[in-house]
Amino acid sequence: MADPYLYDDVPVLRNALSIKDEKTLDLIEAEQSRANMMLLYEQGFHDFTPKGLQSIHRFLFGDLYDWAGQFRIINIEKRERLLAGRSVWYSNDEAISDDLASVFRDIQAQDWNALSREAFVPAVSRCFAKIWQIHPFREGNTRTVVMMLTFFVEHYGYYMDQELLAESAGYVRDSFVMASLDQFSEYEYLERILMDAVCDAPIEYELTPDVESEHQRSEKYQKYQKEPYTPEPHYRRED
């Protein structure tokens, strides 16, 4: 089946700026979505439902894509180096609404206020990994899930180190991949960075940090810049 999201003559997502160079589109998309994330964060958000997820995606990517905020209408796969070139098995397009409804029912059933931070982080890691694995949108899923995760964490009284997540974007995506392998899922990588990112006190991003605080910040951030793990190739199901 032809991908209706792509131009007919080049494998680039149809966009409002008629950009047909993939690298150029990626750069502009990254800049616009980053700016929109900042605007949305300033506005605040508390709608932790499938419709809320759609509204975040629409806010972040609506400047570029007319399908922003709409669930994808095709099945997709993405080659992952951590899976020996295979893809996570995302939800079938017809099952997206039902799969999301199931995950958000589980989220709403939890008594989040009763959890300590040490229990909150593993629980939230598992719930939001399930949302990520559904991959409801044609593109922009990780940023949308991380944005809602940030609002969710702060809704329950914690603070999210957004700069840590932004500077460790590759690690964050890889950790979602490893947490989306069904019975083979490995959550420790996502939990590891969220234990550093989810804080009890506000994060102060100093414009001119002193030497000691800059050293501590660098140590915290650099451990997610390196190869955090080199797992054996994973396969989701037997051929």
C-alpha positions in Angstrom: 0.0 0.0 0.0 1.3 3.4 -0.9 1.9 5.8 2.0 -0.6 8.6 1.7 1.4 10.8 4.0 4.3 11.0 1.5 4.7 13.0 -1.7 4.2 11.0 -4.8 7.6 11.8 -6.2 9.8 11.8 -3.1 9.6 9.8 0.2 9.1 12.9 2.3 6.1 13.8 4.5 3.6 16.1 2.8 3.9 19.4 4.7 2.5 23.0 4.7 5.8 24.4 3.5 6.1 22.1 0.5 9.6 21.0 1.6 10.7 18.0 -0.3 14.2 17.6 1.2 14.0 15.2 4.2 16.9 16.8 6.1 15.6 20.3 5.7 12.1 19.2 6.9 13.6 17.4 9.9 15.4 20.5 11.0 12.4 22.8 10.6 10.1 20.3 12.3 12.5 20.0 15.2 12.8 23.8 15.6 9.0 24.4 15.4 8.1 21.5 17.6 10.6 22.6 20.2 9.2 26.2 20.2 5.7 24.8 20.4 6.6 22.6 23.3 7.8 25.7 25.2 4.6 27.5 24.4 2.4 24.6 25.5 4.4 24.2 28.7 3.7 27.8 29.6 0.0 27.3 29.0 -0.2 24.2 31.1 -2.1 21.0 30.4 -4.1 18.5 32.5 -6.1 16.3 30.0 -4.6 12.9 30.4 -6.8 11.1 27.9 -6.5 9.9 24.3 -8.0 13.2 23.2 -5.5 15.1 25.3 -2.7 13.2 23.5 -4.2 14.2 20.2 -4.4 17.8 21.3 -0.7 17.8 22.3 0.3 16.4 18.9 -1.8 18.9 17.1 -0.3 21.8 19.1 3.3 20.6 18.4 3.0 19.7 14.7 -0.1 21.5 13.4 2.1 24.2 11.8 3.5 21.6 9.4 1.1 18.8 8.9 -2.6 18.9 8.2 -3.0 15.4 9.8 -1.5 16.6 13.2 -3.6 15.4 16.0 -5.2 12.6 14.0 -4.4 8.9 14.5 -2.5 7.3 11.6 -4.5 5.5 9.0 -1.8 3.0 8.0 0.4 0.5 9.7 4.0 1.6 10.1 7.4 0.1 11.0 10.8 1.6 11.8 14.1 -0.2 11.7 15.8 -0.2 15.1 19.5 -0.8 15.5 18.8 -2.2 19.0 16.5 -4.8 17.4 18.9 -5.9 14.7 17.2 -3.8 12.1 13.7 -4.9 13.0 10.8 -2.7 14.2 8.9 -2.5 17.4 5.4 -4.0 16.6 3.2 -0.9 16.9 -0.6 -1.1 17.1 -2.5 -1.8 14.0 -4.1 1.4 12.7 -7.7 0.0 13.4 -6.8 -0.8 17.0 -5.2 2.5 18.0 -8.3 4.0 19.7 -9.1 0.8 21.6 -5.4 0.3 22.7 -5.1 3.9 23.9 -8.4 3.7 25.8 -7.1 0.6 27.6 -3.9 2.2 28.6 -5.5 5.4 29.9 -8.0 3.3 31.9 -5.1 1.7 33.6 -3.5 5.1 34.2 -6.7 6.4 35.7 -7.1 3.4 37.9 -3.8 4.0 39.7 -3.7 5.9 43.0 -0.7 8.0 41.9 -0.8 10.3 45.0 -0.2 7.2 47.2 3.1 6.3 45.5 6.5 7.4 46.7 8.9 8.8 44.1 10.7 5.4 44.0 7.4 3.7 43.2 6.0 6.5 41.0 8.9 6.4 38.5 8.7 2.6 37.6 4.9 2.8 37.4 4.8 5.8 35.1 7.6 4.3 33.0 5.5 1.2 32.2 2.3 3.2 31.5 3.9 5.7 29.1 6.0 3.0 27.4 2.6 1.4 26.5 1.4 4.6 25.0 4.7 5.0 23.0 4.4 1.4 21.7 1.0 2.1 20.3 2.6 4.9 18.2 -0.7 6.5 17.3 0.6 9.1 15.0 2.4 8.9 11.6 5.3 10.9 13.1 6.2 12.8 16.2 5.2 10.1 18.7 8.2 10.4 21.1 7.9 14.1 21.5 4.2 13.9 22.1 4.5 11.2 24.7 7.4 12.9 26.5 5.4 16.2 26.5 2.4 14.5 28.1 4.7 12.6 30.5 6.2 15.9 31.7 2.8 17.3 32.4 1.7 14.1 34.1 4.8 14.1 36.4 4.3 17.7 37.4 0.5 17.3 37.8 1.4 14.9 40.7 3.7 17.3 42.5 7.1 16.4 41.0 9.3 18.4 38.7 10.7 17.2 35.4 14.3 18.0 34.3 13.2 18.8 30.7 16.7 19.8 29.7 18.1 16.4 30.7 15.5 14.7 28.5 16.1 17.1 25.6 19.8 16.7 25.6 19.4 12.9 26.0 16.8 12.5 23.2 18.6 9.5 21.6 18.8 7.7 24.9 15.1 8.5 25.7 13.9 7.0 22.4 16.1 3.9 22.7 14.8 3.4 26.2 11.2 3.5 24.9 12.2 0.9 22.2 13.6 -1.4 24.9 10.5 -1.0 27.0 8.2 -1.9 24.1 9.1 -5.6 23.5 6.1 -7.1 25.2 7.2 -10.1 27.3 10.9 -9.2 26.5 10.5 -5.6 27.6 13.4 -4.0 29.6 12.2 -1.0 31.5 15.4 -0.3 33.5 16.8 2.1 30.9 13.7 4.3 30.9 13.5 4.1 34.7 17.1 5.0 35.0 16.8 8.4 33.2 13.4 9.2 34.8 14.9 8.6 38.3 17.3 11.4 37.4 14.7 13.6 35.6 11.8 13.3 38.1 12.7 15.6 41.0 11.2 16.6 44.3 12.3 20.2 44.0 12.2 22.7 41.1 15.2 22.4 38.7 17.2 25.6 38.5 18.9 26.1 35.1 21.6 28.5 35.9 22.7 30.9 33.2 26.2 31.2 34.8 26.6 28.1 37.0 29.6 27.8 39.3 32.3 25.2 38.7 30.9 22.7 41.1 27.3 22.8 39.9 28.4 22.7 36.3 30.5 19.6 37.0 27.6 17.8 38.7 25.3 18.7 35.8 27.8 17.5 33.3 28.2 14.1 35.1 24.4 13.7 35.2 23.9 14.6 31.6 27.0 12.9 30.1 26.1 9.4 31.2 23.2 9.5 28.8 25.3 10.8 25.9 27.5 7.7 25.8 26.3 4.3 24.6 24.2 3.3 27.7 24.0 -0.3 26.8 24.8 -2.7 24.0 22.2 -5.4 24.2 22.1 -8.6 22.2 19.7 -8.3 19.2 16.1 -8.6 20.3 13.3 -10.3 18.3 9.8 -9.7 19.2 8.4 -13.0 18.0 9.7 -16.2 16.5 9.7 -16.2 12.7 
